[in-house]
Amino acid sequence: MNRAAATAAIDAFLRALGRDPESEPELVGTPQRVAAAYIDELLSGYAVDVDAILAANVLSGTSDTVVVRDIRVSTMCPHHLLPGIGTANVAFRPEGKLVGFGAIVQMVDAFSKRLVLQEALGEEIVASLRKHLSPRWIACRIELTHGCMVARGEEAHGSQVETFSFRGTDADRAEAMMAVRSTL
């Protein structure tokens, strides 16, 4: 990522809105802070190799069902560049391979720290874990409050969007949905 170009673009954006980031005291340094926030935090997932994280943390073993619940998610809507904040629950039925729980959290964080639609985020999480673990079934439930729905347009304060991504047989779907919704 090009920090200098991002800083210049934010400066130009503020000027296009009629604001002067050099003379308005509250805006002095804003272009640099915004560029740093996006590069170092909000979009830091582009610098993370999710495959390497998962591959390094796969181990042999089995369990009835594994659920990693209430993983904090902070993502950026690619349509409005506004945040979506909430949680993800990831569940799977292992078939000989497990993965460290921390690796699941790191994977969710890396995928969410990109410009990504909520629906696509769940699909990326499920596809990546399926690739590395080949579980009987895998599911991801994401529940987010979207800044683009709260701060503009509909101004739907308190609204949440829930998505469910699943891979497995139709016979396993009900079990997977229950696993990501409630405690076992």
C-alpha positions in Angstrom: 0.0 0.0 0.0 1.2 3.5 -0.8 0.9 5.6 2.4 2.0 8.9 0.7 -0.6 8.4 -2.1 -3.3 7.6 0.4 -2.5 10.6 2.5 -2.6 12.9 -0.6 -5.9 11.3 -1.7 -7.5 12.0 1.7 -6.2 15.6 1.6 -7.7 16.0 -1.9 -11.0 14.4 -0.7 -11.3 16.9 2.2 -10.5 19.8 -0.1 -13.1 18.6 -2.5 -15.6 18.8 0.3 -14.6 22.4 0.9 -12.4 21.7 4.0 -8.8 22.8 4.3 -6.8 20.2 6.3 -3.9 22.7 6.7 -5.8 25.7 8.1 -8.7 24.1 10.1 -7.2 23.2 13.5 -9.4 20.1 13.9 -8.3 18.7 10.5 -4.5 19.3 10.8 -2.9 15.9 10.4 -6.2 14.2 9.4 -5.0 12.9 6.0 -2.0 11.2 7.7 -4.2 9.7 10.5 -6.8 8.4 8.1 -4.2 6.9 5.8 -2.5 5.2 8.8 -5.8 3.9 10.1 -6.7 2.3 6.9 -3.3 0.9 6.1 -2.2 -0.2 9.6 -5.6 -1.4 11.0 -8.8 -1.2 8.9 -7.4 -2.9 5.8 -4.4 -4.8 7.4 -5.9 -8.1 6.4 -4.5 -7.8 2.9 -1.0 -8.3 4.4 -1.9 -11.5 6.1 -1.4 -14.9 4.5 -4.4 -16.8 5.9 -3.3 -20.1 4.2 0.0 -19.9 6.1 -1.7 -19.3 9.4 -4.1 -22.3 9.0 -1.4 -24.6 7.5 0.9 -24.0 10.5 -1.9 -24.7 13.0 -3.6 -27.9 11.6 -3.2 -31.0 13.8 -4.6 -34.5 13.8 -7.5 -35.2 16.0 -11.3 -35.3 16.2 -14.1 -33.9 18.2 -17.9 -34.2 18.0 -18.3 -30.5 17.1 -16.0 -27.5 17.5 -17.5 -24.0 17.9 -15.5 -20.8 18.2 -18.1 -18.2 19.3 -18.4 -14.4 19.5 -15.2 -13.6 17.5 -15.1 -9.8 17.2 -15.5 -8.6 13.7 -14.7 -5.1 12.4 -14.9 -4.8 8.6 -15.2 -2.1 5.9 -18.1 -2.0 3.5 -16.6 -1.7 0.0 -19.7 0.3 -1.2 -19.4 3.2 1.3 -16.1 2.6 3.1 -18.0 2.6 6.4 -17.5 0.0 9.2 -19.5 -3.1 10.0 -19.1 -4.1 13.6 -20.2 -7.4 15.3 -19.4 -11.0 15.8 -18.8 -14.3 14.0 -19.4 -17.8 15.2 -17.5 -20.6 13.4 -18.5 -24.3 13.8 -17.4 -27.5 12.2 -17.6 -31.3 12.6 -14.0 -32.5 12.3 -13.0 -35.6 10.3 -9.4 -36.2 11.5 -8.1 -32.7 11.4 -8.4 -29.8 14.0 -6.9 -26.4 14.0 -5.8 -24.1 16.8 -8.7 -21.9 18.0 -6.4 -18.8 17.9 -5.8 -19.6 14.2 -9.5 -19.4 13.6 -9.7 -16.0 15.3 -6.7 -14.8 13.3 -8.3 -16.0 10.0 -11.6 -14.3 10.7 -9.7 -11.1 11.7 -7.6 -11.2 8.5 -10.5 -11.7 6.2 -12.6 -9.0 7.9 -9.8 -6.4 7.7 -10.4 -6.1 4.0 -12.9 -4.4 1.8 -15.5 -7.2 1.8 -19.2 -7.7 1.8 -20.6 -9.5 4.8 -21.9 -12.3 2.7 -18.5 -12.8 1.0 -16.7 -12.7 4.4 -18.6 -15.8 5.6 -18.0 -17.6 2.4 -14.2 -16.9 2.6 -14.1 -18.2 6.1 -16.0 -21.4 5.3 -14.0 -22.1 2.1 -10.6 -21.5 3.8 -11.3 -23.9 6.7 -12.8 -26.5 4.4 -9.7 -26.4 2.2 -7.4 -27.0 5.2 -9.5 -29.3 7.4 -11.9 -31.2 5.1 -14.5 -31.4 7.9 -17.8 -33.2 7.6 -19.5 -29.8 7.6 -18.6 -26.3 8.4 -20.7 -23.2 9.1 -20.1 -19.5 9.8 -22.7 -17.1 11.2 -21.9 -13.4 11.1 -24.0 -10.7 12.8 -23.0 -7.1 12.1 -24.3 -3.6 12.6 -23.4 -1.7 9.4 -22.4 2.0 9.5 -23.8 2.5 6.1 -27.3 1.5 7.5 -27.0 3.5 10.7 -25.2 6.7 9.7 -26.9 7.3 6.3 -29.7 6.2 4.1 -32.1 4.2 6.2 -30.6 5.4 9.5 -31.7 2.0 10.9 -30.3 2.4 14.4 -30.0 -0.9 16.3 -30.4 -3.0 13.1 -28.2 -6.0 12.6 -27.6 -8.1 9.5 -27.1 -11.8 9.9 -25.6 -14.1 7.3 -25.1 -17.9 7.4 -22.5 -19.7 5.3 -22.4 -23.5 5.2 -20.7 -26.4 3.4 -21.8 -30.0 4.0 -24.8 -32.2 3.2 -28.4 -31.1 3.6 -28.7 -33.6 6.4 -26.1 -31.7 8.4 -27.5 -28.2 7.8 -29.8 -28.2 10.9 -27.0 -29.4 13.2 -24.7 -26.7 11.8 -27.3 -23.9 12.2 -27.9 -24.9 15.8 -24.1 -25.0 16.5 -23.5 -21.4 15.4 -26.7 -20.1 17.0 -26.7 -21.5 20.5 -24.4 -23.0 23.1 -24.0 -26.7 22.9 
